[in-house]
Amino acid sequence: MSRSRRKHSIASVTAAASGKQDKREANRALRKATHQRLGAMSDDTVLPVIREVSDVWNTAKEGKRFFDPAWHPKRMRK
């Protein structure tokens, strides 16, 4: 595995180990918002989507970005 390289030059913005807790909180908020809207349902009720209750840039990982492998060859290692 010493020669294994990434296929795509994309990586996380921060060095956080995981965004699992943030994902749990976002999904919990989504379920709560969905349950509340279903309780007050009418003919024109629109259910929420995940982007309405959470923000990718407000989590520990803060999303992913492409980088130039010519400038950062070490980031292409697995």
DATAUR-V12179 format. One record per residue. N is the residue number from 1. OMEGA is omega in whole degrees, 0 to 359 (NA if undefined). D_CENTER is the distance of its C-alpha to the mean C-alpha in whole Angstrom. Layout:
# DATAUR-V12179
n:N omega:OMEGA d_center:D_CENTER
n:N omega:OMEGA d_center:D_CENTER
This chain:
# DATAUR-V12179
n:1 omega:182 d_center:28
n:2 omega:181 d_center:29
n:3 omega:182 d_center:29
n:4 omega:182 d_center:26
n:5 omega:175 d_center:23
n:6 omega:176 d_center:20
n:7 omega:184 d_center:20
n:8 omega:182 d_center:18
n:9 omega:177 d_center:18
n:10 omega:182 d_center:14
n:11 omega:178 d_center:12
n:12 omega:182 d_center:10
n:13 omega:181 d_center:11
n:14 omega:182 d_center:12
n:15 omega:179 d_center:14
n:16 omega:182 d_center:12
n:17 omega:184 d_center:13
n:18 omega:175 d_center:10
n:19 omega:186 d_center:7
n:20 omega:181 d_center:9
n:21 omega:178 d_center:11
n:22 omega:178 d_center:9
n:23 omega:178 d_center:7
n:24 omega:180 d_center:11
n:25 omega:180 d_center:12
n:26 omega:179 d_center:10
n:27 omega:176 d_center:11
n:28 omega:178 d_center:15
n:29 omega:178 d_center:15
n:30 omega:179 d_center:14
n:31 omega:179 d_center:17
n:32 omega:180 d_center:19
n:33 omega:178 d_center:19
n:34 omega:180 d_center:20
n:35 omega:180 d_center:23
n:36 omega:180 d_center:24
n:37 omega:177 d_center:24
n:38 omega:178 d_center:26
n:39 omega:180 d_center:28
n:40 omega:188 d_center:29
n:41 omega:172 d_center:29
n:42 omega:183 d_center:31
n:43 omega:184 d_center:32
n:44 omega:180 d_center:29
n:45 omega:177 d_center:26
n:46 omega:180 d_center:23
n:47 omega:182 d_center:20
n:48 omega:173 d_center:17
n:49 omega:186 d_center:14
n:50 omega:181 d_center:10
n:51 omega:179 d_center:10
n:52 omega:185 d_center:13
n:53 omega:180 d_center:13
n:54 omega:180 d_center:9
n:55 omega:182 d_center:8
n:56 omega:183 d_center:5
n:57 omega:180 d_center:8
n:58 omega:181 d_center:10
n:59 omega:182 d_center:8
n:60 omega:182 d_center:9
n:61 omega:178 d_center:7
n:62 omega:174 d_center:7
n:63 omega:182 d_center:6
n:64 omega:180 d_center:8
n:65 omega:172 d_center:12
n:66 omega:176 d_center:15
n:67 omega:181 d_center:18
n:68 omega:182 d_center:22
n:69 omega:177 d_center:23
n:70 omega:180 d_center:26
n:71 omega:183 d_center:25
n:72 omega:183 d_center:23
n:73 omega:181 d_center:25
n:74 omega:179 d_center:24
n:75 omega:178 d_center:20
n:76 omega:176 d_center:21
n:77 omega:178 d_center:22
n:78 omega:NA d_center:20
